[in-house]
Amino acid sequence: MKRKWFYPLAFAIINILDVWILIAFTSTLVQAQQSTDTPDPQSHGMYITVLSDEPFANVRMGPSSIIYPKVGILYPGDTAPALGRSAGGDWIKIEYPGAPYDQGWVYSPLVQVSPGTLQIAGPPPTPIPPATATIDPTLAAQFVVVPTNTRPPTFTPPPSLVAPPYMETQVANSSGSVSKAVIILALATLGLIGFLLSVILRR
């Protein structure tokens, strides 16, 4: 008689212990899977919606259109999770897969932020510009032309030619003013006298 009630009682106790162990193990496993990290204060389920009249809104690497390059675009009506804002509130930090760290920045006047408060997010490091090719100074110096200080020769006009003045010179006559006719008559007279003497001497 005693064995009839012993086996069911032992079976019931074993089942109760199994159920209790299973419940305790399951609750411990669930507690171990829960994250103990502090939730991100920037994650409030906020998002942005592009409302720009432009064909698209640029997504940049950081909160500046001058310093940071463009990493993508969003079209009007597109949405994206909002992660923070710049110190001045001009830029909104969003999730953007494909960008560095899967994050980007959009200009706040081009988007609408869902109700809530976004905390200030620090900008990413300034990108390093690509290295520029340098030229060997010694090689470059060979192609530098240094102008000389000497002036080029200038045109010097030749001296002007001065024609000597023409002066009429009169032959001075020692006997005063003797005309040419008197000289001709004297020579003719001498010739006539000589002719006469030659005729007389032939006789």
Buried (B, 14 or more C-beta within 10 A) or exposed (E): EEEEEEEEEEEEEEEEEEEEEEEEEEEEEEEEEEEEEEEEEBEBEBBBBBEBEEEBBBBBBBBBEEEBEEBBBBEBEBBBBBBBBBEEEEBBBBBBEEBBEEBBBBBBEBBBBBEEEBEEBEBBEEEEEEEEEEEEEEEEEEEEEEEEEEEEEEEEEEEEEEEEEEEEEEEEEEEEEEEEEEEEEEEEEEEEEEEEEEEEEEE
